[in-house]
Amino acid sequence: MQYRTDRYGNKISILGFGCMRFTKKGGKLDFEKAEREIMAAYKRGVNYYDTAYVYGGSEALIGEIFEKNGIRDKINIATKLPHYLIRKPEDPEKFFSEELARLRTDHVDYYLMHMLTDVETWKRLIGLGILEWLEEKKKSGKIRQIGFSYHGGTKGFIELIDAYDWDFCQIQYNYFDEFSQAGRAGLEAAQKKGVPVIIMEPLRGGKLATLPDKAMEELKASGTGFTPAELGFRWLWDQEGVTCVLSGMNSIEMLEENVRVASDAAAGSFTDKEYGLTERIRNIIKEREKVGCTGCRYCMPCPKGVDIPGNFHYYNLMYLEKKGRARFEFFRNVGMRKDPAFASQCVGCGKCEAHCPQHLPIREKLKEADRELRPLPYRIGIGIARKIMFRKVK
């Protein structure tokens, strides 16, 4: 196993264990199987384990495994504050105390504000006293490092990076999402500020591990000998700004492959030929796209606040992946921003089309995207969720 360092010089394994999707047995998390997988990872040098308050049963499960096997002080626990459930200044303490009890520990090594989408959500927490609370927890040693996980656009990510002296952050990033969400520009902005970056969804929920036949032919013909998953991981570890890559490893075979790659993947070792390979595979995957948007953002900013690339990204995902998953990601990453960014806000001014290098009929495609992404039940659901999320705190 190789290691990279956090902001304070602590070693973090470049492969982290994502603890969101443990196998279930009889409707409950399979403790014995999870224990085998976690201990196998520990013995192979994995020292970073990522969970969250809302990962049903995950915190309690890993807490029991770490305690039972006596390894709590030999690994790092990362978990998250569900800021979207916080309404009163005393709420963070309530959730955090519950997390400590579940995890059977007296401290959290890496504590994240879960699923921030823009700087406004962070400002809302500041208004509830989060800065003072975090300062007290860090001073007492109950929280060692403070970060955030992010779902949103590049601009919002860079604003968040500058809004606080973060110890680390976590983003969705892979060779398919290179120019969406925080993207490469966000990664480089964090690196410039010296903020370590943890990567989630390195294989886009398995999409980059099971490639279409045409893409598999490209991979085999490349002569690299890489598996699809290996290609994705090596692309990430080639970048110095990537500190740790999370993988939801729910089999020993998957673990062993990932550890094998993590043992020799090095920054700067990915060749131009291999970068060309990921580009060709990405283009093959995108052949089913509905809109040929490259995410260049020349169309932005929209005078009415529409996230044009964001809407197109999730519209395309509906035809690249399962529609339900794409709509959920749209709901989470666009629908729950404090400032609305829906395609329905378009007034047809045409400013975006005048600047689009691809000469896309943006106004027409935005209408299509909105119909697909927000059919009536979803529109109602998003509206209710936004009212709950952004209601004024008394």
C-alpha positions in Angstrom: 0.0 0.0 0.0 1.2 3.5 -0.8 0.4 6.6 1.3 0.0 10.3 0.8 -0.1 12.9 3.6 -2.8 15.1 4.9 -2.4 18.7 5.9 -0.6 17.8 9.1 1.8 15.2 7.7 -0.3 12.2 8.7 -0.1 9.2 6.3 -3.4 8.3 4.6 -3.6 5.1 2.4 -4.2 6.1 -1.2 -7.0 3.6 -1.2 -9.8 4.2 1.3 -12.7 2.0 2.3 -16.1 3.5 1.4 -18.6 2.1 4.0 -21.9 3.1 2.4 -22.9 -0.2 0.7 -22.2 -3.2 2.9 -23.9 -6.4 1.9 -27.2 -7.1 3.5 -28.4 -10.5 4.8 -32.0 -11.0 5.9 -32.6 -7.3 5.6 -29.7 -6.4 7.9 -26.1 -5.6 7.3 -24.0 -8.8 7.1 -21.7 -8.2 10.0 -19.5 -11.3 9.4 -18.9 -10.5 5.8 -18.2 -6.9 6.4 -15.8 -7.8 9.2 -13.8 -10.1 6.8 -13.6 -7.4 4.2 -12.6 -4.6 6.6 -10.0 -6.7 8.4 -8.6 -7.9 5.0 -8.3 -4.2 4.0 -6.7 -3.3 7.3 -4.1 -6.1 7.0 -3.3 -4.8 3.5 -2.6 -1.3 4.7 -5.9 0.5 4.2 -6.2 3.0 7.1 -9.0 5.4 6.0 -12.7 4.3 6.5 -15.5 6.6 5.4 -19.0 6.5 6.7 -21.9 9.0 7.5 -24.8 9.5 9.9 -27.3 8.6 7.2 -25.6 5.4 5.9 -28.1 3.1 7.6 -26.3 1.0 10.2 -22.8 1.7 8.8 -21.4 3.7 11.7 -22.6 1.2 14.3 -21.3 -1.7 12.3 -17.7 -0.4 11.7 -17.6 0.9 15.3 -18.2 -2.7 16.6 -15.7 -4.2 14.1 -13.0 -1.7 15.1 -13.6 -2.3 18.9 -13.9 -6.1 18.6 -10.6 -6.3 16.7 -8.7 -3.7 18.8 -7.7 -1.5 15.8 -9.5 1.8 16.5 -6.3 3.7 17.2 -4.6 2.2 14.2 -7.0 3.5 11.6 -8.8 6.8 10.6 -12.5 7.2 10.8 -14.2 9.7 8.6 -17.9 10.5 9.2 -20.2 13.3 8.5 -22.6 15.9 10.1 -26.0 15.8 8.4 -26.3 19.6 8.1 -29.6 19.2 6.2 -31.2 17.9 9.4 -29.9 20.8 11.5 -32.4 23.4 12.6 -31.2 24.7 16.0 -27.7 25.6 17.4 -27.8 22.6 19.7 -28.4 20.1 16.9 -24.8 19.5 15.9 -23.9 18.3 19.4 -26.9 15.9 19.4 -25.9 14.3 16.1 -22.2 14.2 16.9 -22.8 12.6 20.3 -24.9 9.9 18.6 -22.2 9.3 16.1 -19.5 8.9 18.8 -21.8 6.3 20.5 -22.4 4.4 17.3 -18.7 4.4 16.4 -17.7 3.4 20.0 -15.0 6.1 20.1 -14.2 9.3 21.8 -13.1 11.2 18.7 -13.5 11.4 14.9 -10.3 11.7 12.8 -11.9 13.4 9.8 -15.3 15.1 10.2 -17.1 16.4 7.2 -20.1 18.7 6.6 -22.1 16.2 4.6 -23.2 17.0 1.0 -22.7 20.8 0.8 -23.9 22.1 -2.6 -22.9 25.7 -2.4 -21.5 28.4 -0.1 -25.0 29.5 1.0 -25.6 26.2 2.8 -22.3 26.8 4.7 -23.4 30.3 5.6 -26.6 28.9 7.0 -24.6 26.7 9.3 -22.4 29.6 10.3 -25.6 31.5 11.3 -26.4 28.6 13.6 -23.1 28.8 15.4 -21.2 26.0 13.6 -17.9 27.8 13.6 -17.8 28.1 17.4 -19.0 24.5 17.8 -16.3 23.1 15.5 -13.6 25.2 17.1 -14.5 23.8 20.5 -14.6 20.2 19.2 -11.2 20.6 17.5 -9.7 22.2 20.6 -10.9 19.3 22.8 -9.5 16.7 20.3 -12.9 15.2 19.7 -12.6 16.2 16.1 -9.1 16.1 14.6 -9.7 17.5 11.1 -12.6 19.4 9.5 -13.8 19.1 5.9 -16.8 18.9 3.7 -18.2 16.6 1.0 -19.4 18.4 -2.1 -22.1 18.0 -4.7 -22.5 20.9 -7.0 -20.7 22.9 -9.7 -17.1 24.0 -10.1 -17.8 27.7 -9.2 -19.6 26.8 -6.0 -16.8 24.4 -5.0 -14.1 27.1 -5.4 -16.3 29.5 -3.4 -16.5 26.9 -0.6 -12.8 26.2 -0.6 -12.2 29.9 0.0 -15.0 30.3 2.7 -13.2 28.5 5.5 -9.8 27.2 6.5 -10.7 23.6 5.6 -8.4 20.7 6.6 -9.6 18.5 3.7 -12.5 18.0 1.3 -14.3 15.2 -0.6 -15.5 15.3 -4.2 -17.0 13.1 -6.8 -14.4 12.7 -9.5 -13.4 10.2 -12.2 -12.4 10.4 -15.9 -16.1 10.5 -16.9 -16.9 13.4 -14.5 -13.6 15.3 -15.2 -15.4 18.5 -16.2 -18.6 18.2 -14.1 -19.3 18.9 -10.4 -16.1 20.2 -8.8 -14.1 18.7 -11.7 -10.5 19.0 -12.5 -10.6 22.7 -11.9 -11.9 22.2 -8.4 -9.3 19.6 -7.7 -6.5 21.9 -8.8 -8.0 24.8 -6.8 -7.9 22.7 -3.6 -4.4 21.5 -4.4 -3.3 25.1 -4.9 -4.6 26.0 -1.4 -2.9 22.9 0.1 -6.3 21.2 0.9 -6.1 17.4 0.6 -8.8 15.9 -1.6 -10.7 12.6 -0.9 -12.3 11.1 -4.0 -15.7 9.4 -4.0 -17.4 7.7 -6.9 -14.1 6.9 -8.6 -15.8 4.4 -10.9 -19.1 6.2 -11.1 -21.1 3.7 -9.1 -19.6 0.8 -11.1 -20.3 2.3 -14.5 -16.6 2.6 -15.3 -16.0 -1.0 -14.1 -18.4 -2.6 -16.5 -17.8 -0.8 -19.8 -19.8 -1.2 -23.0 -18.5 -3.8 -25.5 -17.1 -1.1 -27.8 -15.2 0.5 -25.0 -13.9 -2.9 -23.8 -12.6 -3.5 -27.3 -10.7 -0.2 -27.1 -9.3 -1.2 -23.7 -8.1 -4.7 -24.8 -6.6 -3.3 -28.0 -4.6 -0.7 -26.0 -2.1 -3.3 -24.8 -2.1 -1.9 -21.2 -3.4 -5.0 -19.7 -5.6 -2.9 -17.4 -9.0 -4.0 -16.2 -11.7 -1.3 -16.4 -11.5 -0.5 -12.7 -7.7 -0.4 -12.8 -7.8 2.2 -15.6 -10.1 4.4 -13.5 -7.9 4.2 -10.4 -4.7 4.8 -12.2 -6.1 7.8 -13.9 -6.9 9.3 -10.5 -3.7 8.4 -8.7 -1.7 9.9 -11.5 -2.8 13.3 -10.2 -0.9 14.6 -7.2 -3.9 16.5 -5.9 -5.7 13.2 -5.2 -4.9 12.2 -1.6 -7.2 9.1 -1.1 -9.6 7.3 -3.4 -12.7 5.7 -1.7 -14.0 2.3 -2.9 -17.0 0.5 -1.7 -15.2 -2.9 -1.7 -17.8 -5.6 -1.0 -15.8 -8.6 -2.0 -12.3 -9.8 -1.2 -11.6 -10.1 -4.9 -12.4 -6.5 -5.5 -10.3 -5.5 -2.5 -7.3 -7.5 -3.7 -7.4 -6.0 -7.2 -7.7 -2.4 -5.8 -4.8 -3.0 -3.4 -2.7 -4.5 -6.2 -3.2 -1.3 -8.2 -2.6 0.9 -5.1 0.7 -0.7 -4.5 2.4 0.7 -7.6 0.2 3.5 -9.1 2.2 6.7 -9.0 1.6 10.3 -9.8 2.9 11.3 -13.2 3.1 7.8 -14.5 0.0 7.8 -16.7 1.1 8.2 -20.3 -0.3 10.3 -23.1 -1.4 7.1 -24.7 -3.4 6.1 -21.6 -5.0 9.5 -21.4 -6.1 9.2 -25.0 -7.6 5.8 -24.1 -9.7 7.3 -21.3 -10.8 10.0 -23.7 -11.9 7.5 -26.3 -13.8 5.4 -23.7 -15.5 8.5 -22.4 -16.7 9.4 -25.9 -18.0 5.9 -26.4 -20.0 6.0 -23.2 -21.3 9.4 -24.2 -22.6 8.3 -27.6 -26.1 7.9 -26.2 -26.1 11.5 -25.0 -29.1 13.7 -25.6 -27.1 16.9 -25.6 -23.6 17.3 -26.9 -22.6 19.6 -24.0 -18.9 19.5 -23.1 -19.3 21.4 -19.9 -17.0 24.2 -21.1 -19.4 26.8 -19.4 -19.0 29.4 -22.1 -22.8 29.7 -21.8 -22.5 30.8 -18.1 -23.5 32.7 -16.1 -27.2 32.6 -17.0 -28.9 35.9 -16.1 -31.7 33.9 -14.6 -29.5 31.5 -12.6 -30.0 28.4 -14.7 -27.2 25.9 -14.3 -27.1 25.1 -18.0 -24.2 22.5 -18.0 -25.6 21.0 -14.8 -29.1 20.4 -16.2 -27.6 18.9 -19.4 -25.2 16.7 -17.5 -28.0 15.0 -15.6 -30.3 14.9 -18.6 -27.6 13.0 -20.4 -27.0 10.7 -17.5 -30.6 9.5 -17.7 -29.7 7.8 -21.0 -26.2 6.7 -19.9 -27.3 5.2 -16.6 -30.6 4.4 -14.9 -33.1 7.2 -15.1 -33.9 7.0 -11.3 -30.3 7.4 -10.4 -29.8 10.4 -12.7 -32.9 12.0 -11.3 -31.7 11.4 -7.7 -28.3 13.0 -8.5 -30.1 15.9 -10.1 -32.3 16.3 -7.0 -29.2 16.2 -4.7 -26.8 18.3 -6.7 -29.0 20.8 -8.5 -32.4 20.6 -6.9 -31.1 21.2 -3.3 -29.0 24.3 -3.9 -30.2 27.3 -2.0 -30.4 29.4 -5.1 -32.6 27.7 -7.7 -30.9 26.6 -10.9 -33.7 24.8 -12.8 -34.1 24.8 -16.6 -37.7 26.2 -16.1 -36.2 29.5 -15.1 -35.0 30.1 -18.7 -36.8 33.1 -20.3 -35.4 32.4 -23.7 -33.1 35.4 -24.0 -30.6 33.4 -26.1 -27.5 34.9 -24.5 -26.2 31.3 -23.9 -26.6 30.2 -27.5 -24.6 33.2 -28.7 -21.6 32.0 -26.7 -21.9 28.2 -27.2 -18.8 26.8 -29.1 -20.9 23.7 -30.0 -23.8 25.9 -31.4 -26.3 23.9 -29.4 -30.0 24.8 -29.4 -29.8 25.4 -25.7 -33.2 26.9 -25.1 -35.0 24.0 -26.8 -32.8 21.4 -25.0 -33.4 23.0 -21.6 -37.1 22.5 -22.1 -36.5 18.8 -22.9 -34.2 18.4 -20.0 -36.7 19.9 -17.5 -39.5 17.7 -18.7 -37.3 14.6 -18.3 -35.6 15.5 -15.1 -38.7 16.9 -13.3 -41.9 15.0 -14.2 -44.7 16.1 -12.0 -44.1 13.7 -9.0 -40.4 14.8 -8.9 -41.3 18.4 -9.2 -43.6 18.2 -6.3 -41.1 16.2 -4.3 -38.2 18.6 -4.9 -40.5 21.5 -4.0 -41.4 19.9 -0.6 -37.8 19.0 0.1 -36.7 22.6 -0.6 -39.3 24.0 1.7 -38.1 21.8 4.5 -34.4 22.4 3.8 -34.6 26.2 3.4 -37.3 27.1 5.9 -36.3 30.0 8.1 -34.9 29.1 11.4 -36.7 30.8 14.3 
